[in-house]
């Protein structure tokens, strides 16, 4: 049996699980592929069989990819936040920018919604609801899954976000699995990462990638002056800026800054924009110094 097409569904210690039709094989990659770069979960590959072993012979061109988590060929990223640990909205904004840059649809999932106090979820999600989909879910009470299905059915999606926000718990609830979860560190109220690798599971009529949590991410391959094009909530204002190509940072008579001052745009999101802009500018300076 030779020349079978498949999808990489997990990567552990240099071994790749590849789903080919209704069968799954544990495969090795040719040395050249390992030297040329990593093979991501979600990659479309060609598998051949030599001496009874499955071997990845080629990796097909990717539609897109994310580098943290390392996944490829994704239709949507489900960005999971929760009451605890406290939502890291800077991380959320960075993931959103990376998604737009790669042509991936971002969706915010507010998990553990049963723990939130009245009005708490609205305060967090209100700045985002005007330009992207937000879904309230509860892994504990299995709520919001019908709405979630709209973004998963027939697609390949990845779960992204901090540790302990309940990504693995959501999969446990959806599939009646018993994947390991550890919750929060009592000392610092920070998530402990129990997912050690990325793996694809079939759920809600689609493929869901469970990913390890992470706390740092910088938008890739972006010039600082390009960042504004990935903020859909800014677009309705930026044509009113005095300067064409306004970065909404130090320029005078900036319509975006004026909208923030008047409360039409969320101040917290704008301040995080400035932080990401500064990171990109610093990265650019280091690249060319």
RODO-2510 file (C-alpha; in nm, 4 decimals, decimal comma):
residues 289
     n   res          X          Y          Z
     1     x     0,0000     0,0000     0,0000
     2     x     0,1706     0,3264    -0,1149
     3     x     0,1002     0,6955    -0,1616
     4     x    -0,1841     0,7466     0,0868
     5     x    -0,2992     1,0985     0,1759
     6     x    -0,3674     1,1753     0,5402
     7     x    -0,3885     1,4355     0,8168
     8     x    -0,1534     1,4579     1,1141
     9     x    -0,3697     1,4285     1,4264
    10     x    -0,1009     1,4265     1,6975
    11     x     0,2737     1,4652     1,7391
    12     x     0,4522     1,3050     2,0355
    13     x     0,8269     1,2583     2,0706
    14     x     0,8984     1,2522     1,6980
    15     x     0,6154     1,0130     1,6171
    16     x     0,3176     1,1281     1,4160
    17     x    -0,0327     0,9860     1,4261
    18     x    -0,1756     1,0224     1,0765
    19     x    -0,5397     0,9610     0,9916
    20     x    -0,5821     0,8191     0,6427
    21     x    -0,9509     0,7717     0,5683
    22     x    -1,0915     0,5558     0,8470
    23     x    -0,7518     0,4272     0,9582
    24     x    -0,4853     0,5835     1,1776
    25     x    -0,1149     0,5047     1,1603
    26     x     0,1805     0,5925     1,3813
    27     x     0,4324     0,7251     1,1315
    28     x     0,7895     0,8489     1,1160
    29     x     0,9023     1,1429     0,9030
    30     x     1,1844     1,1267     0,6537
    31     x     1,5001     1,2902     0,7839
    32     x     1,4844     1,5680     0,5238
    33     x     1,1380     1,6717     0,6468
    34     x     1,2583     1,6853     1,0056
    35     x     1,5560     1,8995     0,9040
    36     x     1,3493     2,1373     0,6897
    37     x     1,1046     2,2241     0,9673
    38     x     0,8465     2,0953     1,2092
    39     x     0,5422     1,8996     1,1045
    40     x     0,2329     2,0439     1,2705
    41     x    -0,0903     1,8841     1,3813
    42     x    -0,3354     1,9529     1,0990
    43     x    -0,0760     1,9169     0,8242
    44     x    -0,1861     1,7306     0,5123
    45     x     0,0761     1,4701     0,4303
    46     x     0,1552     1,1842     0,1935
    47     x     0,2295     0,8545     0,3657
    48     x     0,4120     0,5601     0,2154
    49     x     0,4807     0,2200     0,3676
    50     x     0,8291     0,0722     0,3891
    51     x     0,9080    -0,2602     0,5531
    52     x     0,5734    -0,2501     0,7315
    53     x     0,6205     0,1008     0,8740
    54     x     0,4306     0,4166     0,7845
    55     x     0,6579     0,6982     0,6695
    56     x     0,5624     1,0602     0,6007
    57     x     0,7085     1,1193     0,2551
    58     x     0,5827     1,4751     0,1899
    59     x     0,4046     1,7636     0,3589
    60     x     0,1546     1,9447     0,1390
    61     x     0,1345     2,3282     0,1295
    62     x    -0,0458     2,4780     0,4288
    63     x    -0,3454     2,7095     0,4008
    64     x    -0,2357     2,8720     0,7253
    65     x    -0,0658     2,8010     1,0550
    66     x    -0,0289     2,9275     1,4108
    67     x     0,3043     2,8984     1,5860
    68     x     0,1736     2,8876     1,9412
    69     x    -0,0086     2,6564     1,9471
    70     x     0,1651     2,4799     1,6569
    71     x    -0,1234     2,3887     1,4285
    72     x    -0,1951     2,4069     1,0562
    73     x    -0,4892     2,4256     0,8176
    74     x    -0,7289     2,5732     1,0722
    75     x    -1,0718     2,7178     0,9897
    76     x    -1,1370     2,8810     1,3277
    77     x    -0,9635     2,9405     1,6602
    78     x    -1,1808     2,9096     1,9704
    79     x    -1,0148     3,1455     2,2191
    80     x    -1,1172     3,0230     2,5640
    81     x    -1,1338     3,2561     2,8643
    82     x    -1,3034     3,2169     3,2024
    83     x    -1,3672     3,3916     3,5330
    84     x    -1,0631     3,2143     3,6758
    85     x    -0,7829     3,2459     3,5962
    86     x    -0,8404     3,6167     3,5336
    87     x    -0,8716     3,6657     3,1565
    88     x    -0,5478     3,7709     2,9888
    89     x    -0,7007     4,0021     2,7289
    90     x    -0,3587     4,0997     2,5927
    91     x    -0,3080     3,7361     2,4985
    92     x    -0,6599     3,7276     2,3514
    93     x    -0,5872     4,0332     2,1358
    94     x    -0,2594     3,8839     2,0152
    95     x    -0,4308     3,5599     1,9153
    96     x    -0,7000     3,7571     1,7303
    97     x    -0,4336     3,9498     1,5346
    98     x    -0,2535     3,6270     1,4443
    99     x    -0,5817     3,4710     1,3336
   100     x    -0,6685     3,7618     1,1040
   101     x    -0,3146     3,7608     0,9620
   102     x    -0,3498     3,3900     0,8786
   103     x    -0,7081     3,3989     0,7515
   104     x    -0,8443     3,2102     1,0530
   105     x    -1,1792     3,3005     1,2089
   106     x    -1,1421     3,3897     1,5783
   107     x    -1,4260     3,3112     1,8214
   108     x    -1,4171     3,3915     2,1942
   109     x    -1,5557     3,1248     2,4273
   110     x    -1,6342     3,2397     2,7808
   111     x    -1,6193     2,9104     2,9716
   112     x    -1,7299     2,8500     3,3317
   113     x    -2,0087     3,1011     3,2727
   114     x    -2,1984     2,9526     3,5673
   115     x    -1,9397     3,1107     3,8003
   116     x    -1,9691     3,4643     3,6647
   117     x    -2,1542     3,7322     3,8571
   118     x    -2,4317     3,9339     3,6957
   119     x    -2,2958     4,1656     3,4268
   120     x    -1,9421     4,0276     3,4543
   121     x    -1,9425     3,8469     3,1197
   122     x    -2,0878     4,1505     2,9409
   123     x    -1,8131     4,3741     3,0785
   124     x    -1,5462     4,1432     2,9364
   125     x    -1,7062     4,0646     2,6004
   126     x    -1,8746     4,3945     2,5112
   127     x    -1,5708     4,5419     2,3295
   128     x    -1,5558     4,2318     2,1068
   129     x    -1,9186     4,1575     2,0256
   130     x    -1,9379     4,4393     1,7689
   131     x    -1,6870     4,2722     1,5360
   132     x    -1,6552     3,9022     1,6228
   133     x    -1,8542     3,6062     1,7556
   134     x    -1,8547     3,5397     2,1305
   135     x    -2,0136     3,2325     2,2901
   136     x    -2,0892     3,1634     2,6559
   137     x    -2,0343     2,7985     2,7485
   138     x    -2,0107     2,5810     3,0560
   139     x    -1,8201     2,2532     3,0520
   140     x    -1,9526     2,1808     3,4018
   141     x    -2,3200     2,2230     3,3053
   142     x    -2,2814     2,1393     2,9338
   143     x    -2,4337     2,4710     2,8314
   144     x    -2,3878     2,6596     2,5067
   145     x    -2,2886     2,3553     2,3036
   146     x    -2,5608     2,4040     2,0397
   147     x    -2,4331     2,7549     1,9693
   148     x    -2,0763     2,6295     1,9708
   149     x    -2,1655     2,3671     1,7111
   150     x    -2,2294     2,6448     1,4560
   151     x    -1,8575     2,7216     1,4534
   152     x    -1,7310     2,3616     1,4630
   153     x    -1,9536     2,1531     1,2355
   154     x    -1,7761     2,0621     0,9127
   155     x    -1,4608     2,2513     1,0125
   156     x    -1,1217     2,2085     1,1733
   157     x    -1,0896     2,4338     1,4784
   158     x    -0,8331     2,4749     1,7522
   159     x    -0,8766     2,5590     2,1185
   160     x    -0,6423     2,8346     2,2329
   161     x    -0,5931     3,0322     2,5520
   162     x    -0,4408     3,0283     2,8982
   163     x    -0,3930     2,7155     3,1010
   164     x    -0,6805     2,6121     3,3304
   165     x    -0,9515     2,8052     3,1466
   166     x    -1,1137     2,4693     3,0725
   167     x    -1,0118     2,3752     2,7185
   168     x    -0,9630     2,0098     2,8070
   169     x    -1,2696     2,0145     3,0320
   170     x    -1,4750     2,1262     2,7315
   171     x    -1,3532     1,8256     2,5337
   172     x    -1,4265     1,5969     2,8280
   173     x    -1,7836     1,7305     2,8376
   174     x    -1,8332     1,7107     2,4613
   175     x    -1,6982     1,3578     2,4224
   176     x    -1,7478     1,2073     2,7694
   177     x    -1,3716     1,1623     2,7926
   178     x    -1,1550     1,1629     3,1026
   179     x    -0,8577     1,3663     2,9848
   180     x    -0,6404     1,4932     3,2705
   181     x    -0,7102     1,8415     3,4077
   182     x    -0,5369     2,0096     3,7011
   183     x    -0,7217     2,3364     3,7468
   184     x    -0,5540     2,6341     3,9134
   185     x    -0,2399     2,6621     4,1181
   186     x    -0,3666     2,7541     4,4655
   187     x    -0,0655     2,9750     4,5317
   188     x    -0,0804     3,2106     4,2343
   189     x    -0,4234     3,1495     4,0804
   190     x    -0,2511     3,0628     3,7536
   191     x    -0,3265     2,7682     3,5344
   192     x    -0,1179     2,4542     3,5430
   193     x    -0,0557     2,3117     3,1978
   194     x    -0,1610     1,9463     3,1746
   195     x    -0,1996     1,9170     2,7962
   196     x     0,1510     1,8318     2,6773
   197     x     0,0848     1,8127     2,3058
   198     x    -0,1722     1,8977     2,0416
   199     x    -0,4246     1,6359     1,9388
   200     x    -0,7324     1,6324     1,7149
   201     x    -1,0658     1,4979     1,8388
   202     x    -1,3890     1,4557     1,6443
   203     x    -1,6734     1,6474     1,8106
   204     x    -1,9835     1,8489     1,7159
   205     x    -1,9512     1,7288     1,3566
   206     x    -1,6001     1,8696     1,3132
   207     x    -1,2395     1,8291     1,4239
   208     x    -1,1271     2,0064     1,7418
   209     x    -0,7597     2,0498     1,8258
   210     x    -0,6853     2,0442     2,1977
   211     x    -0,3760     2,2533     2,2673
   212     x    -0,1494     2,3251     2,5595
   213     x    -0,2003     2,6554     2,7348
   214     x     0,0494     2,9348     2,6946
   215     x     0,1122     3,2801     2,8349
   216     x     0,3241     3,4634     2,5753
   217     x     0,2640     3,5266     2,2077
   218     x     0,3846     3,7947     1,9683
   219     x     0,2113     3,8520     1,6337
   220     x     0,4379     3,7191     1,3621
   221     x     0,5438     3,8628     1,0261
   222     x     0,3790     4,2002     1,0869
   223     x     0,5264     4,5466     1,0506
   224     x     0,4173     4,7833     1,3300
   225     x     0,2361     5,0118     1,0848
   226     x     0,0314     4,7154     0,9575
   227     x    -0,1161     4,6309     1,2987
   228     x    -0,4097     4,8703     1,2665
   229     x    -0,5443     4,6764     0,9663
   230     x    -0,6144     4,3807     1,1969
   231     x    -0,8356     4,5818     1,4344
   232     x    -1,1814     4,5694     1,2832
   233     x    -1,3211     4,7944     1,5554
   234     x    -1,0777     5,0694     1,4447
   235     x    -1,1634     5,0551     1,0757
   236     x    -1,4770     5,2692     1,0978
   237     x    -1,2722     5,5556     1,2442
   238     x    -0,9327     5,5496     1,0775
   239     x    -1,0469     5,7160     0,7525
   240     x    -1,1205     6,0251     0,9622
   241     x    -0,7618     6,0511     1,0876
   242     x    -0,5693     6,3543     0,9611
   243     x    -0,2826     6,1449     0,8269
   244     x    -0,3103     5,8641     0,5764
   245     x    -0,1583     5,5501     0,7295
   246     x    -0,2080     5,6806     1,0839
   247     x    -0,0799     5,4287     1,3389
   248     x    -0,3031     5,5765     1,6152
   249     x    -0,0036     5,6171     1,8434
   250     x     0,1676     5,9593     1,8369
   251     x    -0,0037     6,1298     1,5417
   252     x    -0,2160     6,4414     1,6106
   253     x    -0,5852     6,4635     1,5222
   254     x    -0,6272     6,0831     1,5294
   255     x    -0,9893     5,9718     1,5043
   256     x    -0,9206     5,6434     1,6841
   257     x    -0,7662     5,8212     1,9840
   258     x    -1,0599     6,0629     1,9815
   259     x    -1,3080     5,7717     1,9810
   260     x    -1,1259     5,6189     2,2801
   261     x    -1,1411     5,9495     2,4695
   262     x    -1,5137     5,9792     2,3976
   263     x    -1,5843     5,6193     2,5056
   264     x    -1,6825     5,4981     2,1582
   265     x    -1,3871     5,2559     2,1569
   266     x    -1,2786     5,0512     2,4570
   267     x    -0,9805     5,2108     2,6332
   268     x    -0,8424     4,8801     2,7605
   269     x    -0,8342     4,7318     2,4118
   270     x    -0,6658     5,0466     2,2766
   271     x    -0,3990     5,0367     2,5510
   272     x    -0,3285     4,6738     2,4638
   273     x    -0,3024     4,7784     2,0980
   274     x    -0,0298     5,0258     2,1990
   275     x     0,1523     4,7489     2,3888
   276     x     0,1440     4,5122     2,0899
   277     x     0,2502     4,7970     1,8589
   278     x     0,5465     4,8630     2,0895
   279     x     0,6473     4,4948     2,0853
   280     x     0,6372     4,4849     1,7056
   281     x     0,8394     4,8055     1,6829
   282     x     1,1017     4,6723     1,9229
   283     x     1,1216     4,3397     1,7375
   284     x     1,1678     4,5319     1,4131
   285     x     1,4439     4,7440     1,5655
   286     x     1,6301     4,4332     1,6890
   287     x     1,5970     4,2724     1,3471
   288     x     1,7741     4,5558     1,1682
   289     x     2,0162     4,6909     1,4292
***
